[in-house]
Amino acid sequence: MDRISALTAFVAVADEGGFKKAADKLNLSNQLVSKYVSQLEEHLKVRLFNRTTRRVHLTEEGEQCYQFAQQILESLTDMESQLGEMQSEAQGLLRISAPVTFATRHLAPLISKFKKAHPAVGIELQLNDRKVDVVEEGFDLALRIGKLKSSSLIAKRLVPVRLVVCASPDYLKREGVPETPEDLKPEHYLRYSYLESNPGESRLMTALKRSQSAAAGIACNNGEILMQAAIAGEGYVLQPTFIAGEAIKAGQLKIILQEFEPEPLALYAVYPHRKLLATKLRVFIDFISSYFGDPPYWDAFD
């Protein structure tokens, strides 16, 4: 018995609700589809369908067999796709979650170039700074920045994310250039609302955390707004260079306390654990892994 043909015929009959429609879908004769299903029933020693004159219905054993058969056929398709035996290019919809500011600054050209290389792949990009549940919310991949905790997901490190404290030349001329973290003025701290604490953090981070309670400071959950406030001379800000790099290169912001710079974070591609990745996901991970450079292009200001 050709088990793959038998499983394919069985799934088609279950999906279409009848042998005739399944035969038309598979471009086979009605007799051959019936033969495949009968052979499968004989091999498994169970009845898979209850047949009526108008329609067939899965038995309890047929329901269980259907689940296994779908997984087997999908795995076979993935294998053939990855080996290039049946599918020469990636295709299908790729659902991606990404942080708001990073995406608005850096993902548009990446997606444009990826689409030119893989036109059969559709992209649905959702921007959110919260940590989405990749599996429950149906994403193929999420981009995350930070130090990730262990989980059942696969996390591929893409590029380092450097954090710098910076301020405008006007602010530094007016307030002076701090030489140590303790010289920072808490009321001038432009604070990112989601900044997390880490055990054993640096002297600079400890000083910044002490500044969080300053009532006269500015706090926001968007780094772009904080950077613009820093450029306007409102105070100093701790920013990833993928946000502040252009302003630093243009002289609108200057890095301070560089010798106290915290340990870099990283940008990760996070996706569900799968032995066989869908081709659309695999080619996107390969593409983004080399896109930003090492060091990343936004750090080209030193």
N, C-alpha and C positions, 0 to 999 in steps of 0.2 A: 504493500500500500504506500502510495506517495502521501506522506503525512502532511506536508506543507500544502499540497493541493486540496487534501481533505479538510484541513483546518480553514483554508481560504474559502472553500465552498460552504462549510458550516457557518462561518461568520457572515457570509453574504446572505444566506438564507435567513439567519436570525435578524440581520439588519433590514432586509427587504420585506420580510414577513411572508415569503413564499418562494417556491422553487423556480417558478417561471421568471419572476422578477430578478432573482439571483442569477439565473442563467443568462438573461439579457445583460445584466451588469457585467458579468465575467466574460461575455461573448462565448459561452459554451452551450452545449445542448442541454435541454432539461433532463434527459436521461443520464448524462454524465454527472451533472450536479447531484442528482439523486443517488447515483452509484457511489460517489465520494462520501456523501453523508452516511449512507448505509454501511460502507466499509469502516468509517470512523466509529459508528455505533457498535458494530461487531467487534472491533478492536478493543474498545473501552468496556464492552459488555454492559452498556446502559442504553436506555432510550433517551435521545436528546430532544426530540420534538413530539408534541401531541398534534396530530394532523387532523384538520377538518376539511370540508370541501372548499372553503373559502380562504382559509389562512392556517398557518402553522404557529404553534406557541412553544416556547422553550419549557421543558420540564425542569424540576428542581436541579437534577443532575446537569441538564443542559445549561442552566444559568451559571453553574460553577465552571463548566467547561468553557463557556463563552468568555469569562473573565481571563482564564488562562490562555485561551487561544488568541485573544486580543493582544495580550502582553507578548506572546511568542512572535506574532506577526509584526508587531511594532518594533521589537528588538531586531528582527530580521531586516526590516526596512532600514533601521538606523545603521546596522552593520553594512548593508549594501551601499547606503548613502555615503558613509565615511570612507569606504574602500573605492568609491567612484565607479561601482559596477553598474548602477542604474541611474545615478543622479550626478551630473557633472558640476552643478553649482548649488550653493545654499539657497534655500527658499523658505517662505513662511513668515509669520509675524513674530517679531522679537520684542518682548515687553521688558522695559528697562526702568528702574527707579534710580534717581540720582539727586544729590544735594542741590539746592536751588542755585546758590551763587556760583558754585563750580560749574554747573551745567550751563548757565547763561553766559559764562565767560569762556568756556573751553569746549563744549560739546557740539555746538552747531557746525563748525568746520570739520570736526571729526566725523560726524554722522554724514555730512555731505560727501566726504571722500569715501567713506565706507559704502554708501549707496551707489556711488559710481563704480566701485569694484564689485559690488554684489547687488545688482538692481532687483533681483527677485526676492530680496529680504525686505519686509516691511518693518518699520520702527514705530513703536508706541512708547514715547518717553514721558514719564510722570515725575515731576519735580516735587520733592518733599524733604525737609530736613529731619523728619522723624525716622526712626529705624523701622522700615516696613517689614512685615512678615512675608518673606520671599515666597514661601510655599503656599501659605493660606491665601495670600492676595494674588496669586497666579503670575508672579513675575518670573521671567527666565533668568534675570540677573539684576543685582543692585550694586551701585557704586557707593562705597562707604569710606569715610575718612576718620582716622583715629588709631587707637590700639585695640584691636578686636579681641573679645573674649572667645573662649573655645565654644564651639557649637557643632551641630550636625551638618552645617553648611561648609562648602569648600570656599576658602578665601585665598585668592591669588593676589599677591602684592604687585602693584603696578609701578609705583613711583613714590619716592619720599616726598613728604609735605613739610617744608621748612616753616617754622614759626619765628617771627621777628617782632620786636617792639619798635615802633616808628612814630615819628611826629613831623610836623611841617617845619621848614626852616624858620618861618615867622614865630611859631610857638617856641622853638628852641632859643631864638634870639631874645624873646620876651622873658621866658622863664628860666633860661639856662639849660645847659646840657647835663643831665644826671650822670654821675660816675659810678654809682652803685644802685642796686634795686631799692635800697632804703631811701634814696634821694627822690624817688617818685612821689608825686603829690596825689593822694587818693582821690581828691575832688576833681582831678583832671583825667581820670581813667575812663576811657571809652570802652565799656565792657561788653563782651559777647555773652548773651544770656545763658547759653548752653555750655559754657566752659565747665569741664568736669574736673574733679579732684583726683589725683593719683597718689598713692602712697610713695614716700621717698622722692617727692618732686623737687625740682631745683629751687635754688634761693630766689630766683626771679619769680617763679610761679607762686612761691609762698608769699612774696611781697604783693603780687597782684591780687591774690586771694584776700589779703588783708584790706585791700582797697575796695572790695566789692560792697562793703557796708556804707561807703561814703554817699550821703544823701544828695550831694550836689553833683555827682557824676552823671554820666549818660550810659544807659544800658539798652541793648537792642538785640533781637534774635536774627539780625541780618548783617553780615560782615561788610557788604557794599556800602550801606548807610554809615556804618562806623568809620570806614575808610574816608568817605567824603567829609565827615565831621572832622577827622584828623587833618585832612588837606586844608580845611577852612580854619585850622588853628585852634580847635576846641579842646585839644588835649592829645594824649598819646594813646596808642592802641596796639594790642597784640593781634597780629594778623598772619594768616598763611600767605606765603609769597605768591600763590596762584591768584590771590586777590590784589595784593599790594605791589607786585612786581613792576607793573607798568608805571605806577606813580613814583616808585623809587627810581626807576630808570630815567624818568622825566624830571627828576629833581623836586617833585612836589612833596615827597616824603623822604626822610632820612632815617636810617636804622640807628638806634641807640642801644647801649648796653649789649653790644654784640658778643662780648666775652662771656655773658651770662645767658646766652641763647639756650632755650630748652631743647631737649632731645627731639628730633623730628618725628612727626607722625607718618602715616603712609596712606596712600589711596589704594583701596582694594576692590577687586571684582569678586562679588559674593554670589554664589549660585548653588542650587541643590546638588547633593551628592548623587552622581549618576555614573555608572560604569561606562555607558556609551552616551556621549554628549550629542545632542542634535547638531547637525552640520551648521545651521544658522548661528547657534551659540558658540560653537568651537571657532568658527572663522572670525566672529566678533571679538572673542577673547584674544585670539592671535593678533588681530588688527590693533586693538587698544593697548596691548602689552608693549608694543614698540613705538606707539604714536608720539608720546610726550617727550621722549628722549631721556638720556641719563648723563648729567643731571637734566631735569625737565627744562623746557625752553623758557618758562616764566622766571627761572632763576638767573637768566643771562643779563644781570645788571651789575655784578661785582667787577 
